[in-house]
Structures are given as C-alpha cells and as structure tokens.
Amino acid sequence: MSVTPSSGTPGKPENHLKPGDEALAGTPGTGEDLCPDCSGSGKLRDGTECPTCEGSGRITQGIGGG
Ligand SMILES: [Zn+2]
C-alpha cells in the first residue's frame, strides 16, 4: 500500500487524516488504536517521526468487520 502525501494544514489536528487513519477521529464505527508501524511510540526505529501516525503514536481505524 502506498503512502499518500498529506496536504493538510499544520495546526489543525481536527478533520485531519493521517496516513495511517482509516477515518476521522470520532467517526462512528471507528476507534483509536496504537499505530502498527511504531507500536505507539510515534517514532520509527531510527528515531525519525513515524509518518503513519505523524508522531502521535495512534491511528484511527474501523472497528469490527474482521
Ligand atoms: Zn506511528
């Protein structure tokens, strides 16, 4: 799966989809979970900010459905 470059505006965490998000935070049927790429640390093994969760360590994903 390729990473889509984010064109969001910095400073606006609301209504901002991180690369690892499946939906906006608060979307019914979704929930916050640890980022699978950095295991919630927000940083990759080499110390750089995790692009998947943008350093938050958490992503929003759909609940259920397998
Ligand atoms: Zn991450």
N, CA, C, O and the ligand as a Tripos MOL2 file, in Angstrom:
@<TRIPOS>MOLECULE
protein
  265   263    67     0     0
PROTEIN
NO_CHARGES

@<TRIPOS>ATOM
      1 N           0.8550   -1.2000    0.0000 N.3       1 MET1
      2 CA          0.0000    0.0000    0.0000 C.3       1 MET1
      3 C           0.8860    1.2440    0.0000 C.2       1 MET1
      4 O           1.8150    1.3380    0.8030 O.2       1 MET1
      5 N           0.6210    2.1660   -0.8600 N.am      2 SER2
      6 CA          1.4680    3.3510   -0.9410 C.3       2 SER2
      7 C           0.9900    4.4200    0.0250 C.2       2 SER2
      8 O          -0.1850    4.4780    0.3890 O.2       2 SER2
      9 N           1.9130    5.2510    0.4230 N.am      3 VAL3
     10 CA          1.5930    6.3270    1.3480 C.3       3 VAL3
     11 C           1.1750    7.5570    0.5550 C.2       3 VAL3
     12 O           1.8920    8.0270   -0.3290 O.2       3 VAL3
     13 N           0.0120    8.0570    0.8920 N.am      4 THR4
     14 CA         -0.4710    9.2480    0.1940 C.3       4 THR4
     15 C           0.0510   10.5010    0.8860 C.2       4 THR4
     16 O          -0.1530   10.6780    2.0870 O.2       4 THR4
     17 N           0.7140   11.3610    0.1440 N.am      5 PRO5
     18 CA          1.2110   12.6050    0.7490 C.3       5 PRO5
     19 C           0.0820   13.4260    1.3370 C.2       5 PRO5
     20 O          -0.9710   13.5940    0.7230 O.2       5 PRO5
     21 N           0.3140   13.9300    2.5270 N.am      6 SER6
     22 CA         -0.7130   14.7080    3.1890 C.3       6 SER6
     23 C          -0.6130   16.1720    2.7960 C.2       6 SER6
     24 O           0.4750   16.7480    2.7950 O.2       6 SER6
     25 N          -1.7350   16.7660    2.4650 N.am      7 SER7
     26 CA         -1.7370   18.1800    2.1170 C.3       7 SER7
     27 C          -2.5250   18.9750    3.1430 C.2       7 SER7
     28 O          -2.9980   20.0780    2.8690 O.2       7 SER7
     29 N          -2.6580   18.3990    4.3220 N.am      8 GLY8
     30 CA         -3.4170   19.0770    5.3690 C.3       8 GLY8
     31 C          -2.6840   20.3020    5.8670 C.2       8 GLY8
     32 O          -1.4860   20.4760    5.6420 O.2       8 GLY8
     33 N          -3.4350   21.1430    6.5470 N.am      9 THR9
     34 CA         -2.8370   22.3530    7.0830 C.3       9 THR9
     35 C          -2.3040   22.1020    8.4880 C.2       9 THR9
     36 O          -3.0490   21.6580    9.3620 O.2       9 THR9
     37 N          -1.0330   22.3780    8.7110 N.am     10 PRO10
     38 CA         -0.4670   22.1900   10.0600 C.3      10 PRO10
     39 C          -1.2090   23.0170   11.0970 C.2      10 PRO10
     40 O          -1.6600   24.1260   10.8110 O.2      10 PRO10
     41 N          -1.3330   22.4810   12.2890 N.am     11 GLY11
     42 CA         -2.0080   23.2200   13.3340 C.3      11 GLY11
     43 C          -3.4940   22.9440   13.3830 C.2      11 GLY11
     44 O          -4.2100   23.5170   14.2050 O.2      11 GLY11
     45 N          -3.9610   22.0760   12.5120 N.am     12 LYS12
     46 CA         -5.3740   21.7250   12.5220 C.3      12 LYS12
     47 C          -5.5230   20.2220   12.6730 C.2      12 LYS12
     48 O          -5.7830   19.5100   11.7030 O.2      12 LYS12
     49 N          -5.3560   19.7490   13.8970 N.am     13 PRO13
     50 CA         -5.4230   18.3050   14.1210 C.3      13 PRO13
     51 C          -6.8000   17.7410   13.8730 C.2      13 PRO13
     52 O          -6.9380   16.5610   13.5510 O.2      13 PRO13
     53 N          -7.8220   18.5650   14.0190 N.am     14 GLU14
     54 CA         -9.1800   18.0810   13.7730 C.3      14 GLU14
     55 C          -9.4210   17.9790   12.2670 C.2      14 GLU14
     56 O          -8.8860   18.7530   11.4740 O.2      14 GLU14
     57 N         -10.2360   17.0060   11.9070 N.am     15 ASN15
     58 CA        -10.5660   16.8010   10.5000 C.3      15 ASN15
     59 C          -9.3220   16.6030    9.6480 C.2      15 ASN15
     60 O          -9.2550   17.0300    8.4960 O.2      15 ASN15
     61 N          -8.3550   15.9510   10.2420 N.am     16 HIS16
     62 CA         -7.1150   15.7100    9.5160 C.3      16 HIS16
     63 C          -6.8100   14.2230    9.5310 C.2      16 HIS16
     64 O          -6.6210   13.6170   10.5860 O.2      16 HIS16
     65 N          -6.7660   13.6580    8.3510 N.am     17 LEU17
     66 CA         -6.4850   12.2380    8.2500 C.3      17 LEU17
     67 C          -4.9890   12.0070    8.1510 C.2      17 LEU17
     68 O          -4.3180   12.5050    7.2470 O.2      17 LEU17
     69 N          -4.4880   11.2410    9.1030 N.am     18 LYS18
     70 CA         -3.0970   10.8290    8.9960 C.3      18 LYS18
     71 C          -3.0050    9.6850    7.9970 C.2      18 LYS18
     72 O          -4.0070    9.0370    7.6960 O.2      18 LYS18
     73 N          -1.8150    9.4370    7.4880 N.am     19 PRO19
     74 CA         -1.6620    8.3430    6.5120 C.3      19 PRO19
     75 C          -2.1530    7.0010    7.0450 C.2      19 PRO19
     76 O          -2.5960    6.1510    6.2740 O.2      19 PRO19
     77 N          -2.0750    6.8080    8.3580 N.am     20 GLY20
     78 CA         -2.4770    5.5320    8.9340 C.3      20 GLY20
     79 C          -3.9460    5.4730    9.3190 C.2      20 GLY20
     80 O          -4.4430    4.4280    9.7380 O.2      20 GLY20
     81 N          -4.6440    6.6050    9.1740 N.am     21 ASP21
     82 CA         -6.0440    6.6350    9.5740 C.3      21 ASP21
     83 C          -6.9430    6.0590    8.4860 C.2      21 ASP21
     84 O          -6.7120    6.2410    7.2910 O.2      21 ASP21
     85 N          -7.9670    5.3660    8.9420 N.am     22 GLU22
     86 CA         -8.9810    4.8950    8.0080 C.3      22 GLU22
     87 C         -10.1660    5.8520    7.9750 C.2      22 GLU22
     88 O         -10.9450    5.8690    7.0220 O.2      22 GLU22
     89 N         -10.2870    6.6480    9.0360 N.am     23 ALA23
     90 CA        -11.3910    7.5920    9.1200 C.3      23 ALA23
     91 C         -11.0110    8.6960   10.0970 C.2      23 ALA23
     92 O         -10.0410    8.5770   10.8460 O.2      23 ALA23
     93 N         -11.7920    9.7700   10.0750 N.am     24 LEU24
     94 CA        -11.5520   10.8550   11.0060 C.3      24 LEU24
     95 C         -11.8650   10.4080   12.4210 C.2      24 LEU24
     96 O         -12.7560    9.5870   12.6360 O.2      24 LEU24
     97 N         -11.1340   10.9460   13.3830 N.am     25 ALA25
     98 CA        -11.3960   10.6290   14.7740 C.3      25 ALA25
     99 C         -12.8310   11.0230   15.1140 C.2      25 ALA25
    100 O         -13.2930   12.1020   14.7430 O.2      25 ALA25
    101 N         -13.5200   10.1470   15.8130 N.am     26 GLY26
    102 CA        -14.8900   10.4340   16.1910 C.3      26 GLY26
    103 C         -15.9030    9.8970   15.2050 C.2      26 GLY26
    104 O         -17.1080    9.9730   15.4480 O.2      26 GLY26
    105 N         -15.4300    9.3540   14.0930 N.am     27 THR27
    106 CA        -16.3420    8.7870   13.1210 C.3      27 THR27
    107 C         -16.9790    7.5220   13.6970 C.2      27 THR27
    108 O         -16.2740    6.6360   14.1800 O.2      27 THR27
    109 N         -18.3150    7.4360   13.6480 N.am     28 PRO28
    110 CA        -18.9850    6.2390   14.1660 C.3      28 PRO28
    111 C         -18.4460    4.9700   13.5110 C.2      28 PRO28
    112 O         -18.2450    4.9140   12.2980 O.2      28 PRO28
    113 N         -18.2190    3.9590   14.3380 N.am     29 GLY29
    114 CA        -17.7120    2.7000   13.8120 C.3      29 GLY29
    115 C         -16.2040    2.6510   13.7370 C.2      29 GLY29
    116 O         -15.6270    1.6780   13.2510 O.2      29 GLY29
    117 N         -15.5660    3.7030   14.2200 N.am     30 THR30
    118 CA        -14.1050    3.7090   14.2290 C.3      30 THR30
    119 C         -13.6000    3.9590   15.6390 C.2      30 THR30
    120 O         -14.3410    4.4260   16.5050 O.2      30 THR30
    121 N         -12.3590    3.6490   15.8540 N.am     31 GLY31
    122 CA        -11.7830    3.8780   17.1670 C.3      31 GLY31
    123 C         -10.2910    4.1290   17.0480 C.2      31 GLY31
    124 O          -9.6660    3.8470   16.0250 O.2      31 GLY31
    125 N          -9.7430    4.6650   18.1240 N.am     32 GLU32
    126 CA         -8.3270    4.9590   18.1280 C.3      32 GLU32
    127 C          -7.5560    3.7070   18.5390 C.2      32 GLU32
    128 O          -7.9730    2.9680   19.4300 O.2      32 GLU32
    129 N          -6.4460    3.4890   17.8850 N.am     33 ASP33
    130 CA         -5.6430    2.3180   18.2110 C.3      33 ASP33
    131 C          -4.1730    2.6890   18.0680 C.2      33 ASP33
    132 O          -3.8180    3.6940   17.4530 O.2      33 ASP33
    133 N          -3.3380    1.8530   18.6520 N.am     34 LEU34
    134 CA         -1.9090    2.1000   18.5310 C.3      34 LEU34
    135 C          -1.4770    1.9850   17.0820 C.2      34 LEU34
    136 O          -1.9680    1.1330   16.3400 O.2      34 LEU34
    137 N          -0.5770    2.8290   16.6950 N.am     35 CYS35
    138 CA         -0.0450    2.7780   15.3440 C.3      35 CYS35
    139 C           0.7560    1.4850   15.1760 C.2      35 CYS35
    140 O           1.6460    1.1880   15.9720 O.2      35 CYS35
    141 N           0.4310    0.7290   14.1380 N.am     36 PRO36
    142 CA          1.1110   -0.5550   13.9360 C.3      36 PRO36
    143 C           2.5520   -0.3950   13.4700 C.2      36 PRO36
    144 O           3.3540   -1.3210   13.5870 O.2      36 PRO36
    145 N           2.8760    0.7640   12.9490 N.am     37 ASP37
    146 CA          4.2160    0.9420   12.3880 C.3      37 ASP37
    147 C           5.2390    1.3280   13.4420 C.2      37 ASP37
    148 O           6.4210    1.0080   13.3150 O.2      37 ASP37
    149 N           4.7790    2.0220   14.4930 N.am     38 CYS38
    150 CA          5.7190    2.4570   15.5210 C.3      38 CYS38
    151 C           5.3150    1.9100   16.8900 C.2      38 CYS38
    152 O           5.9380    2.2350   17.9010 O.2      38 CYS38
    153 N           4.2910    1.0960   16.9190 N.am     39 SER39
    154 CA          3.8140    0.4770   18.1530 C.3      39 SER39
    155 C           3.4430    1.5140   19.2020 C.2      39 SER39
    156 O           3.5530    1.2600   20.4020 O.2      39 SER39
    157 N           3.0050    2.6750   18.7500 N.am     40 GLY40
    158 CA          2.5260    3.6930   19.6630 C.3      40 GLY40
    159 C           3.5920    4.6420   20.1700 C.2      40 GLY40
    160 O           3.2960    5.5430   20.9550 O.2      40 GLY40
    161 N           4.8170    4.4550   19.7390 N.am     41 SER41
    162 CA          5.8910    5.3250   20.2260 C.3      41 SER41
    163 C           5.9230    6.6490   19.4680 C.2      41 SER41
    164 O           6.4380    7.6470   19.9730 O.2      41 SER41
    165 N           5.3810    6.6560   18.2720 N.am     42 GLY42
    166 CA          5.4150    7.8700   17.4720 C.3      42 GLY42
    167 C           6.7170    8.0610   16.7110 C.2      42 GLY42
    168 O           6.8660    8.9970   15.9270 O.2      42 GLY42
    169 N           7.6350    7.1750   16.9530 N.am     43 LYS43
    170 CA          8.9140    7.2720   16.2550 C.3      43 LYS43
    171 C           9.2980    5.9170   15.6770 C.2      43 LYS43
    172 O           8.9720    4.8610   16.2180 O.2      43 LYS43
    173 N           9.9950    5.9940   14.5700 N.am     44 LEU44
    174 CA         10.4900    4.7720   13.9620 C.3      44 LEU44
    175 C          11.7790    4.3480   14.6570 C.2      44 LEU44
    176 O          12.3280    5.0570   15.5000 O.2      44 LEU44
    177 N          12.2300    3.1720   14.2700 N.am     45 ARG45
    178 CA         13.3960    2.6240   14.9600 C.3      45 ARG45
    179 C          14.6310    3.5140   14.8070 C.2      45 ARG45
    180 O          15.5210    3.4960   15.6580 O.2      45 ARG45
    181 N          14.6830    4.2860   13.7310 N.am     46 ASP46
    182 CA         15.8460    5.1470   13.5420 C.3      46 ASP46
    183 C          15.6590    6.5160   14.1960 C.2      46 ASP46
    184 O          16.5000    7.4030   14.0490 O.2      46 ASP46
    185 N          14.5470    6.6790   14.9220 N.am     47 GLY47
    186 CA         14.3520    7.8960   15.6880 C.3      47 GLY47
    187 C          13.5930    8.9890   14.9540 C.2      47 GLY47
    188 O          13.3100   10.0420   15.5250 O.2      47 GLY47
    189 N          13.2600    8.7430   13.6850 N.am     48 THR48
    190 CA         12.5150    9.7480   12.9500 C.3      48 THR48
    191 C          11.0260    9.6380   13.2630 C.2      48 THR48
    192 O          10.5500    8.5930   13.7060 O.2      48 THR48
    193 N          10.3030   10.7210   13.0310 N.am     49 GLU49
    194 CA          8.8740   10.7210   13.3060 C.3      49 GLU49
    195 C           8.1620    9.7220   12.4100 C.2      49 GLU49
    196 O           8.4080    9.6580   11.2060 O.2      49 GLU49
    197 N           7.2840    8.9510   13.0130 N.am     50 CYS50
    198 CA          6.5370    7.9650   12.2480 C.3      50 CYS50
    199 C           5.5610    8.6770   11.3050 C.2      50 CYS50
    200 O           4.7060    9.4380   11.7600 O.2      50 CYS50
    201 N           5.6830    8.4380   10.0110 N.am     51 PRO51
    202 CA          4.8050    9.1180    9.0550 C.3      51 PRO51
    203 C           3.3780    8.5820    9.0770 C.2      51 PRO51
    204 O           2.4390    9.2760    8.6880 O.2      51 PRO51
    205 N           3.2270    7.3540    9.5310 N.am     52 THR52
    206 CA          1.9000    6.7410    9.5250 C.3      52 THR52
    207 C           0.9540    7.4360   10.4910 C.2      52 THR52
    208 O          -0.2090    7.6800   10.1720 O.2      52 THR52
    209 N           1.4710    7.7530   11.6850 N.am     53 CYS53
    210 CA          0.6360    8.3930   12.6960 C.3      53 CYS53
    211 C           1.0790    9.8340   12.9280 C.2      53 CYS53
    212 O           0.5370   10.5320   13.7840 O.2      53 CYS53
    213 N           2.0630   10.2650   12.1620 N.am     54 GLU54
    214 CA          2.6080   11.6170   12.2630 C.3      54 GLU54
    215 C           3.0990   11.9180   13.6690 C.2      54 GLU54
    216 O           2.9790   13.0420   14.1570 O.2      54 GLU54
    217 N           3.6440   10.9160   14.3000 N.am     55 GLY55
    218 CA          4.2710   11.1150   15.6040 C.3      55 GLY55
    219 C           3.3300   11.0350   16.7830 C.2      55 GLY55
    220 O           3.7530   11.1830   17.9300 O.2      55 GLY55
    221 N           2.0520   10.8010   16.5120 N.am     56 SER56
    222 CA          1.0900   10.7500   17.6150 C.3      56 SER56
    223 C           1.0880    9.3760   18.2790 C.2      56 SER56
    224 O           0.6900    9.2380   19.4350 O.2      56 SER56
    225 N           1.5300    8.3730   17.5500 N.am     57 GLY57
    226 CA          1.5450    7.0220   18.0920 C.3      57 GLY57
    227 C           0.1920    6.3310   18.0020 C.2      57 GLY57
    228 O           0.0460    5.1740   18.3970 O.2      57 GLY57
    229 N          -0.7780    7.0400   17.4870 N.am     58 ARG58
    230 CA         -2.1180    6.4540   17.4130 C.3      58 ARG58
    231 C          -2.7410    6.7330   16.0440 C.2      58 ARG58
    232 O          -2.4760    7.7550   15.4110 O.2      58 ARG58
    233 N          -3.5520    5.8170   15.6250 N.am     59 ILE59
    234 CA         -4.2690    5.9900   14.3620 C.3      59 ILE59
    235 C          -5.7400    5.6550   14.5940 C.2      59 ILE59
    236 O          -6.0870    4.9950   15.5730 O.2      59 ILE59
    237 N          -6.5720    6.0990   13.7180 N.am     60 THR60
    238 CA         -8.0000    5.8060   13.8030 C.3      60 THR60
    239 C          -8.3660    4.7670   12.7560 C.2      60 THR60
    240 O          -8.1090    4.9360   11.5640 O.2      60 THR60
    241 N          -8.9610    3.7090   13.2250 N.am     61 GLN61
    242 CA         -9.3110    2.6520   12.2960 C.3      61 GLN61
    243 C         -10.7160    2.1450   12.5720 C.2      61 GLN61
    244 O         -11.2830    2.3680   13.6420 O.2      61 GLN61
    245 N         -11.2580    1.4600   11.5840 N.am     62 GLY62
    246 CA        -12.6000    0.9110   11.7230 C.3      62 GLY62
    247 C         -12.6340   -0.2060   12.7390 C.2      62 GLY62
    248 O         -11.6710   -0.9580   12.8890 O.2      62 GLY62
    249 N         -13.7680   -0.3090   13.4470 N.am     63 ILE63
    250 CA        -13.9380   -1.3640   14.4420 C.3      63 ILE63
    251 C         -14.8020   -2.4610   13.8520 C.2      63 ILE63
    252 O         -15.7950   -2.1990   13.1730 O.2      63 ILE63
    253 N         -14.4080   -3.6880   14.1230 N.am     64 GLY64
    254 CA        -15.1880   -4.8190   13.6780 C.3      64 GLY64
    255 C         -15.0200   -5.0820   12.1910 C.2      64 GLY64
    256 O         -14.2460   -4.4200   11.4980 O.2      64 GLY64
    257 N         -15.7630   -6.0560   11.7320 N.am     65 GLY65
    258 CA        -15.6970   -6.4130   10.3300 C.3      65 GLY65
    259 C         -14.4970   -7.2720    9.9940 C.2      65 GLY65
    260 O         -14.2190   -7.5490    8.8270 O.2      65 GLY65
    261 N         -13.7920   -7.6890   11.0260 N.am     66 GLY66
    262 CA        -12.6700   -8.5700   10.8180 C.3      66 GLY66
    263 C         -11.4350   -7.8250   10.4670 C.2      66 GLY66
    264 O         -10.3860   -8.4340   10.2570 O.2      66 GLY66
    265 ZN          3.2740    5.5190   14.0680 Zn       67 ZN67
@<TRIPOS>BOND
     1     1     2 1
     2     2     3 1
     3     3     4 2
     4     3     5 am
     5     5     6 1
     6     6     7 1
     7     7     8 2
     8     7     9 am
     9     9    10 1
    10    10    11 1
    11    11    12 2
    12    11    13 am
    13    13    14 1
    14    14    15 1
    15    15    16 2
    16    15    17 am
    17    17    18 1
    18    18    19 1
    19    19    20 2
    20    19    21 am
    21    21    22 1
    22    22    23 1
    23    23    24 2
    24    23    25 am
    25    25    26 1
    26    26    27 1
    27    27    28 2
    28    27    29 am
    29    29    30 1
    30    30    31 1
    31    31    32 2
    32    31    33 am
    33    33    34 1
    34    34    35 1
    35    35    36 2
    36    35    37 am
    37    37    38 1
    38    38    39 1
    39    39    40 2
    40    39    41 am
    41    41    42 1
    42    42    43 1
    43    43    44 2
    44    43    45 am
    45    45    46 1
    46    46    47 1
    47    47    48 2
    48    47    49 am
    49    49    50 1
    50    50    51 1
    51    51    52 2
    52    51    53 am
    53    53    54 1
    54    54    55 1
    55    55    56 2
    56    55    57 am
    57    57    58 1
    58    58    59 1
    59    59    60 2
    60    59    61 am
    61    61    62 1
    62    62    63 1
    63    63    64 2
    64    63    65 am
    65    65    66 1
    66    66    67 1
    67    67    68 2
    68    67    69 am
    69    69    70 1
    70    70    71 1
    71    71    72 2
    72    71    73 am
    73    73    74 1
    74    74    75 1
    75    75    76 2
    76    75    77 am
    77    77    78 1
    78    78    79 1
    79    79    80 2
    80    79    81 am
    81    81    82 1
    82    82    83 1
    83    83    84 2
    84    83    85 am
    85    85    86 1
    86    86    87 1
    87    87    88 2
    88    87    89 am
    89    89    90 1
    90    90    91 1
    91    91    92 2
    92    91    93 am
    93    93    94 1
    94    94    95 1
    95    95    96 2
    96    95    97 am
    97    97    98 1
    98    98    99 1
    99    99   100 2
   100    99   101 am
   101   101   102 1
   102   102   103 1
   103   103   104 2
   104   103   105 am
   105   105   106 1
   106   106   107 1
   107   107   108 2
   108   107   109 am
   109   109   110 1
   110   110   111 1
   111   111   112 2
   112   111   113 am
   113   113   114 1
   114   114   115 1
   115   115   116 2
   116   115   117 am
   117   117   118 1
   118   118   119 1
   119   119   120 2
   120   119   121 am
   121   121   122 1
   122   122   123 1
   123   123   124 2
   124   123   125 am
   125   125   126 1
   126   126   127 1
   127   127   128 2
   128   127   129 am
   129   129   130 1
   130   130   131 1
   131   131   132 2
   132   131   133 am
   133   133   134 1
   134   134   135 1
   135   135   136 2
   136   135   137 am
   137   137   138 1
   138   138   139 1
   139   139   140 2
   140   139   141 am
   141   141   142 1
   142   142   143 1
   143   143   144 2
   144   143   145 am
   145   145   146 1
   146   146   147 1
   147   147   148 2
   148   147   149 am
   149   149   150 1
   150   150   151 1
   151   151   152 2
   152   151   153 am
   153   153   154 1
   154   154   155 1
   155   155   156 2
   156   155   157 am
   157   157   158 1
   158   158   159 1
   159   159   160 2
   160   159   161 am
   161   161   162 1
   162   162   163 1
   163   163   164 2
   164   163   165 am
   165   165   166 1
   166   166   167 1
   167   167   168 2
   168   167   169 am
   169   169   170 1
   170   170   171 1
   171   171   172 2
   172   171   173 am
   173   173   174 1
   174   174   175 1
   175   175   176 2
   176   175   177 am
   177   177   178 1
   178   178   179 1
   179   179   180 2
   180   179   181 am
   181   181   182 1
   182   182   183 1
   183   183   184 2
   184   183   185 am
   185   185   186 1
   186   186   187 1
   187   187   188 2
   188   187   189 am
   189   189   190 1
   190   190   191 1
   191   191   192 2
   192   191   193 am
   193   193   194 1
   194   194   195 1
   195   195   196 2
   196   195   197 am
   197   197   198 1
   198   198   199 1
   199   199   200 2
   200   199   201 am
   201   201   202 1
   202   202   203 1
   203   203   204 2
   204   203   205 am
   205   205   206 1
   206   206   207 1
   207   207   208 2
   208   207   209 am
   209   209   210 1
   210   210   211 1
   211   211   212 2
   212   211   213 am
   213   213   214 1
   214   214   215 1
   215   215   216 2
   216   215   217 am
   217   217   218 1
   218   218   219 1
   219   219   220 2
   220   219   221 am
   221   221   222 1
   222   222   223 1
   223   223   224 2
   224   223   225 am
   225   225   226 1
   226   226   227 1
   227   227   228 2
   228   227   229 am
   229   229   230 1
   230   230   231 1
   231   231   232 2
   232   231   233 am
   233   233   234 1
   234   234   235 1
   235   235   236 2
   236   235   237 am
   237   237   238 1
   238   238   239 1
   239   239   240 2
   240   239   241 am
   241   241   242 1
   242   242   243 1
   243   243   244 2
   244   243   245 am
   245   245   246 1
   246   246   247 1
   247   247   248 2
   248   247   249 am
   249   249   250 1
   250   250   251 1
   251   251   252 2
   252   251   253 am
   253   253   254 1
   254   254   255 1
   255   255   256 2
   256   255   257 am
   257   257   258 1
   258   258   259 1
   259   259   260 2
   260   259   261 am
   261   261   262 1
   262   262   263 1
   263   263   264 2
@<TRIPOS>SUBSTRUCTURE
     1 MET1         2 RESIDUE 1 A MET
     2 SER2         6 RESIDUE 1 A SER
     3 VAL3        10 RESIDUE 1 A VAL
     4 THR4        14 RESIDUE 1 A THR
     5 PRO5        18 RESIDUE 1 A PRO
     6 SER6        22 RESIDUE 1 A SER
     7 SER7        26 RESIDUE 1 A SER
     8 GLY8        30 RESIDUE 1 A GLY
     9 THR9        34 RESIDUE 1 A THR
    10 PRO10       38 RESIDUE 1 A PRO
    11 GLY11       42 RESIDUE 1 A GLY
    12 LYS12       46 RESIDUE 1 A LYS
    13 PRO13       50 RESIDUE 1 A PRO
    14 GLU14       54 RESIDUE 1 A GLU
    15 ASN15       58 RESIDUE 1 A ASN
    16 HIS16       62 RESIDUE 1 A HIS
    17 LEU17       66 RESIDUE 1 A LEU
    18 LYS18       70 RESIDUE 1 A LYS
    19 PRO19       74 RESIDUE 1 A PRO
    20 GLY20       78 RESIDUE 1 A GLY
    21 ASP21       82 RESIDUE 1 A ASP
    22 GLU22       86 RESIDUE 1 A GLU
    23 ALA23       90 RESIDUE 1 A ALA
    24 LEU24       94 RESIDUE 1 A LEU
    25 ALA25       98 RESIDUE 1 A ALA
    26 GLY26      102 RESIDUE 1 A GLY
    27 THR27      106 RESIDUE 1 A THR
    28 PRO28      110 RESIDUE 1 A PRO
    29 GLY29      114 RESIDUE 1 A GLY
    30 THR30      118 RESIDUE 1 A THR
    31 GLY31      122 RESIDUE 1 A GLY
    32 GLU32      126 RESIDUE 1 A GLU
    33 ASP33      130 RESIDUE 1 A ASP
    34 LEU34      134 RESIDUE 1 A LEU
    35 CYS35      138 RESIDUE 1 A CYS
    36 PRO36      142 RESIDUE 1 A PRO
    37 ASP37      146 RESIDUE 1 A ASP
    38 CYS38      150 RESIDUE 1 A CYS
    39 SER39      154 RESIDUE 1 A SER
    40 GLY40      158 RESIDUE 1 A GLY
    41 SER41      162 RESIDUE 1 A SER
    42 GLY42      166 RESIDUE 1 A GLY
    43 LYS43      170 RESIDUE 1 A LYS
    44 LEU44      174 RESIDUE 1 A LEU
    45 ARG45      178 RESIDUE 1 A ARG
    46 ASP46      182 RESIDUE 1 A ASP
    47 GLY47      186 RESIDUE 1 A GLY
    48 THR48      190 RESIDUE 1 A THR
    49 GLU49      194 RESIDUE 1 A GLU
    50 CYS50      198 RESIDUE 1 A CYS
    51 PRO51      202 RESIDUE 1 A PRO
    52 THR52      206 RESIDUE 1 A THR
    53 CYS53      210 RESIDUE 1 A CYS
    54 GLU54      214 RESIDUE 1 A GLU
    55 GLY55      218 RESIDUE 1 A GLY
    56 SER56      222 RESIDUE 1 A SER
    57 GLY57      226 RESIDUE 1 A GLY
    58 ARG58      230 RESIDUE 1 A ARG
    59 ILE59      234 RESIDUE 1 A ILE
    60 THR60      238 RESIDUE 1 A THR
    61 GLN61      242 RESIDUE 1 A GLN
    62 GLY62      246 RESIDUE 1 A GLY
    63 ILE63      250 RESIDUE 1 A ILE
    64 GLY64      254 RESIDUE 1 A GLY
    65 GLY65      258 RESIDUE 1 A GLY
    66 GLY66      262 RESIDUE 1 A GLY
    67 ZN67       265 GROUP 0 **** ****
